[in-house]
Structure formats: C-alpha cells, structure tokens
Amino acid sequence: MTQDEQPVGNGLRTDHPVPNLPFVDDDHLPVDDPEAIEAIGRCDGAPGAWGRWDGELDAEWSAYTTDPKNPAFSWVVRFHPDHGRSVTLYRNRGGGAVHDRWFDERALLVRLGGYWWDGQTWYRPGQVFSWASEACMRRPVRLATTITAEDLLDRSCRAALGRVVKVARLDPAALPSVDSGQWGHDLALWNRHRRSRPGALPTARCVVTLSAPELADSEMLGVEEFAREAGIAVSTLRAYIARGEAGIPTPQTRNGNRRRWSRPVVADWAEQRRRDPRTVVANPDPTVPFESLSTILEGAVLYELGRHREDARTLPFVGLSRDIGITLAWYMRNELPRTQRMFGTIARQAQRDLDLPRSVARKSLRRALLIDGKFDSDEHLDRLFDVAWPPEN
C-alpha cells in the first residue's frame, strides 16, 4: 500500500473504527445509499473528483467518493448485511485504489499494514502469488484474537473529552495525531453518537483490530532484522524502501521513521522474492512461440495424467512420457515465468477435472524432470521447480 492508501480518519458512523485515527464528521455522506455516494463524486464538479460503487444493494457493497467539502480527501464505505459498515477517510484519490482492492478478497476490514478480516478469519497481507488459484495465498493468522470496541471502552474513556474533526478543516499535509489516551475518549464519544442510531451494531460486534503472538512487540522486526531475515543487505532494503521498489510490504507499526514488520510478513515477502522467475530465468529466443508451446505442454501433461490416473491409486505419481520430460525441462530453463502459469493451470485442472490431488501432479512433473531433464544437479532442478510450482498454504 502507498502512503495515500493508508487510512487517515474514521467516519463518525463507522461500525469498525481504526485505532488511533481521528473521528471525522461524515454527516454529509449518505452512508446507507451506495448509489448516492457514487453520485457525489461524479456530480460535484471538483477537478479530479470521482465516485463509484459495486456490489448488491441488499448484500455486500463497497462505495467510494471524493469528499465534496475537501477534495484533498476521499471516503470508502463498505457494507455487509451481518457485519455492518466501515466508513474510512483517505488522502487524495487513495480511496479509489482501496475500493478497487475490494474485488480481490472482499475484505471487510484491513488493519496493521494489510492484515485483513473476512468476517470470521484474520489473514496476513497477501504477497505470495499462486497461478493455481490465480490469486495471492490466503494465510490465516495463528491464534488471532479479535479486539472489539467493547474490549476497549472502560471507565477511563470519557466522552466529554472526546473530539470529532470537520473534514473541511483537515490539511492532508498536517493531519492530527491521536495518542492512545485521547483515542479512548474519542471512542467513547463515537459510542455516544452511535447509541442514538437505529440498528447500530452492539459494541461487542464492532471490530477495532486484532492481536496475535506474531504481532507482539517483542516479535516485530526493524529494518536491520528485516534485511537479515530476508537475506539481503540493509543498504539494499533501505534503497528499496526509499524508491518504492521490490514490493516491500507496508510496516505493521510505524513511529516516525521507525518501521517494524511482523516476522511472518517478512517471511512471505522473502518467499515471493525467491519465487520471482526474473532471478533465475534465461533470455529466451524471441522467435520461439512460447505461449503456444505452453498450451501444448499443458494439454499433453493433463492427457497423460488422465490416461494413467489409475496408477495414482497405488503410486503417488503418474509416469509421464520421456518426450514430455525433455520438453518441460527445456521450457522451464528458458521461460520460467510462463512455466509458473503452466504449472498452476496443470495443478488446478488436475484437481478440478481429473480429481487428482495437487501432490500427484507435483510428483509426476518433478519425476519426469528428474529422469529426463538432464539437469546439472538435483539442487539445480529443485531451485527452478520451487519457483515454478504453486506455493502451498
């Protein structure tokens, strides 16, 4: 996520406030009507303004609009019939990018640099891509605990000391900071406002954030620890961060210039980096029809898997022909990015159409490459195969 895609405020009518962000008056937003939210951004005439909504009126939907009173900001409203709504403020057009990501996982909430919640389970930020599912792997957070507004509201939270900010007065370059003590008072004031709203969720269902062992302060990694864990130089990591390169994940916490990440998030980034075919691929001959060859190889492998799938009842693999093994090895050496897509298709279709476990397809392909591929060593084969084969949860 870019800086603009980080939330900067909570709408006062949200059901799921983001910790330590100010509450912003959203009274001018028709938060129950996604079509009207879209119309604000399309009809107010401000340069660069925009609005959009997607979903179904009586089910889940997401809506985005530039704020009509202060076009330096935009709003994203998400609604779920069981889990209520979230109303969140972003800088500039960052809300548009956040709205677009709703199509990926339909995440109800995003916290702590990309940890997301689907209404039941918390997942780590999606980083490791699989061509088998054509999406990033969903990796649940171990021993995650959902923290609600009811968990945080106590006698120290005094609504009389809470504050609500007017969006028209906000400056995107000088946003108000809210410490945890003040935010408790702001949360109490938010709760007082929402109690008068018909149909408001009880505070025990108003999700604020999560906790988990991997998010404990003692487990978080700074820049130096990140680099060591990922096996790169600290200077390289700092350069990536400064230039916005290499898909460095958003930190889970940030205090000034001090960034900290959870160890599993760093491990996922390092895994995706290892799987990047650009670090091992040869320069292919541009005259070779690699795309067509990929289609032919997919069909040949799936045909043999289907023809001999009874073998998988007694053996954990299907024996592929020598010609397939030779051609696959040449293809993988010369066009690893397309090999990733091809292996993903084979894994998906073998499971869906042939009722073969992914493990059978994997072992069949690796055995053919091992026997007929003539690699320099098993280690060389394993290095390429680990990049080409879809990741596992």
N, C-alpha and C positions, 0 to 999 in steps of 0.2 A: 504494500500500500504506500502511496505517496503521502507527503505531508498534507496535501489538500484532502486526501481521503480519510484522514483521521477526524473523528467527531470532535466538535468544539463546544457543543451545548446540548442540553436536554430540553425538548419541548415540555411545557408545563403539564400537558395532558398525556404524556407518555405513561405506559404501564411499567416500563422497564428502564429505569434511569441508569445512565453510565456513571460510575463513581467519579467523584472529584471534578465533574464538569458543571458549570453553572446551569441553573434552570432559566429558560428563556420563555417569555410570554409568547404563546402560539395562538392567541385568541383570534387572530386574523386568518388562521388556516382552517378550512373545512375538513377537519381530520377524519370525519366519518364518510367522506364522499371523495373517492379517488378521481372521479371524472372532473370534479370541481377543482381538485388540487392541480391536476394537469392543466386545466384551463387558465389558472393563474399565471403559470409560466409562459403560456402561449399567447396570452391576450393583453399582458400589462404594458407591452411596448418598450420595455427596457432593453438596451442593446445587449445582445448575447443571452437574453433570458430564454428559458426553455422549461417545458413540463412534459411529463409522461406518466402513464400508469399502465400496469399489466396485472393480469390475474382474473379473478371472477368476483363479482360484487358480493355474493353471499358466501364466499370461501376465502382462500388466501389471496391477498393482493399487495402490491407494492406501488407507491406513487412518489414522484419526485417533482419539485418545482424550485425555480429561483425565487428568493424571497422578494415580494413586491415592494417592501419598505426599505430594504437594504440589499441591492443586487450583488453585493460582495459575498453574500451567503446563499446557501440553498438548503432545502429540507428534504428528508426522506421519511416517509410514513409507511410502515408495514403493519398489516393487519392479519390476524389469524383468528378464526371463529372460537377456538378454545383458549388461546393464549393471549388474546387482547392485542394491543397495538404498541409499537415503539415509534416515537417521534424524535428525530435526531437532526441536529444542525451541523452543517459543514461549511468550510470556506469555499468561495468561488463556485466552480462547477464540479467540485469533488463529489457532491451528492449524486451527480449523473453517473459517475463511474461506480459508485457504491450501489446505486439502483441496478445497474447492468449486471453486477455480480449476483444479484438475487436469482437470476436464471440458472446459475451453476448448481447450487446446493439447496436453494430456498432456505438459507439460514435465517432463523428468526432473530437471533442476536449475535453480535460479534464483540468480543472483549479481548483485552490484553494482546493487542497486536495480531489478531487473526484467529484466536480460539473462538469456535462458534458452536451454537446450540440449535438443535433441530426440534426442540420441544420435549425431548427425552434424554438425549445424549450430548455430552460435550466432546468436540473433536479438536485436534490440533490443526493449525493452519495448513491448508492443502499445498504441498510442494512437490511430492513425488508423483509424477505423471505415469499412467499406465495406458498403453494402447489397447489392452484387453478390454478395459471398460471405457476407454476414450475420455478419461477424467482423472483428476488427482485422487490418490488413495484417501479413503476415509479412515483416519487413525484415531480411535477413541482415546480420551484422556484417562489414564489409570487412576482409580479411586477418586474421581472428581466429585466434589460436593457443591451443589448449587446454593448460592447465598442470595437470600431474598430481602426485600425491604423490611419485612417483619423481623428478620435476624438483626438488622442494624438500628432499628428505631428503639430507643430506650429513653430513660428519664433525662439523660444528658442532651438529648435532641430537643431544642426549644424553638417552636415555630415562630415565636415573636422575634427571634434573632435571625430568621431566615431571610434570604434575598431572592428576588426574581428580576432578571435583566430584560430590558427592552431591546429587541433586535435592531431597531433603528439607531440605537446609540453605540452599537458594537463596532469596533475597529478591528479588521482581520489581522492587522499587524501588532495589535496590543490587546490581546484577549485577556479577560480577568482570570486569575488563577484562584483556585478554591482549595484550601487545605482541608484535611480530613475533619478537623473540628468544626469548621464553618459548614462543611458539606452536610454534616449531621443535622445542623439547624435548617439548612436549605431543604433537606429531605423531609423534615418534619413539616415545613411549610407546604411543600409539594403534597404531602399526605393530607393536610388540612384542606387544600383546594380540591383534591380528588374525591374526598369523602362526600362532597355535595353533588358529585356527578353520577347520574343514574347508570347502573350496570357496571360500575368500576370494579375491577378485579380486587379481591382481598389482598392485603399486603403480603400474605404468605405465598401468593402466586405471582408477585411482582419480582421478577428475576433481576438482580443487580449485577452479579458477577459469579465467578467460581473460585474455588480453592482446590488444590491438589498437591500431592507431595512434590511433583516436578516443578511447581510454582513457588515452593518455599524459598525464602530469601537466601538461605544457605546453599541452595541448589542452582541459583542463577549464575550465568556466565557473562563476564565482561568481555571487552574486545580481545584482550590477550588470551583469555581462556577459550573464547570462540575460535580464534585462529589455531590454537593448539589442538582443540577437539577436532577441527575440520582438516588439520594437516596442511595449513597454508601459513605463509609469513604474516606477521602482524601488519607490516607495511602494505602487503597486498590487500588485506582485508580493509584497512583504512582507506586505501585508494578506491576500492570497490564502493565503499560507503560514500566517499566524497563525490564520486562520479555517478552514483546511482546505477552501478553495473552489477552483473552476475546474480541478479535476483536475490540480494541479501534480504532475509526476512525482517519484517518490522520488529523492533525490540518489544519484549513483553513489558518492560518498565523503562522509564526514561526520567532522569533527574538532571536537567540542564543538558550538558553534552555527555553525560554518563549514560551509556546504553547497556541494557542487560537482557539476555535471552535465556529461555529455558533450554536445558541440555537436549531434550528430545527434538525441539525445533531446530537446533543446530545440527543434530544428527540427521534429520530429514533433509536439510539443505545439503549436507555433505554427501548423502546418498544420491540425491538428484544430480549433483555435480559429477559424481563418479559415473552416473548413468548417461551423462551427456555425450552423445556419439562424436561430437566435434573434437574431443580429446583423444581419440584413437583411430578415426576414420582416415582412409587413404583418399587421394584425389582421383575420383573415378573418371573414366573416359567419357566425355560428354556425348560421344556418338552412340554409346550403348543404350538401348531402350530399357532402362532400369525399372521404370514404372510398369511396363508391360511384363517384364520378367518376374516382377513381384507377384502380379496377378496369376501368372502361370505356375509359379512355385507354390503359392497358396493352394491353388486347385489340386496340384499333384500331391502335396502333403496330405490334404484333407481326404483326397480319394483313397490314398493308401491307409490312412488311419481308419477310414470307414470300412474298407475292404477286409482289413485284418483285425478289426477291433475285438473279435472273439479271443485273439491272443492275449488281450489285456485281462482276461479272466484268470489266466494262470501266470502271466508275466506282467511286470509293472511298466511295460513299454510295448510298442508295435515296431517291428523291424521295417525300416524304410529302405528303398532300393539304393544301390550304390550310386547311380546317376544323381539321385536327389541329394545324397550326402555331399558329393563332389560339387554340385552346382550351388547348394546352400553355403558351403564353406567359401567358395569364390565370391558369392554375393555378399556375405557378411564381411569379408575382408575389404570389399570395395565400396559398399553402400550401407553402412551401419545404420544411419537414420531411417532408411526405408525398411531395413531388417527389423527394427523396433516395431514399426507399424505392421509388418507382415506377421511377425510372431504374435503380436497382440490379436490380430484377426484370427490366426490359427487357434490360439488358446480359447478365444471367445466362441468361435463356431464349433470347435471340437466339443466343448462343454454343452453348448446350446443345441446343436443339431445332431451330434453323434452320441451324446450322453456319456462322454469320456471325461474323467477328471482332468483338470489342468496338469496335474502331476504326470499323467500318462503322455500327454502331448509334449511336455517339457523333456521327460526322459527319452522319448522316441527321437526328438530332434537332436538332443545332445549326443545320444549314442551314435546316430548317423554321422554327425560331425566328427566325433571322436574316431570312428572306424575309417571313414572315407575322406575326411577333410584335410589330412596331412598337415596338421598344424605343427609349429616348431616344438611345442611342448603342451602338456595338459594345462599348464598355467596360462599360456597364451590363449588357448581356447576358452578357459574359464573366464578370463578377463573380458573377452569380447561377448561371451554368452551372457554374463551377468549384466552387461549393458543392454543387450538385445532383448532378453526375456522380461516380460512384465513383472513389476515388483509385487511382492506379497504383502498382505496386511501384517 
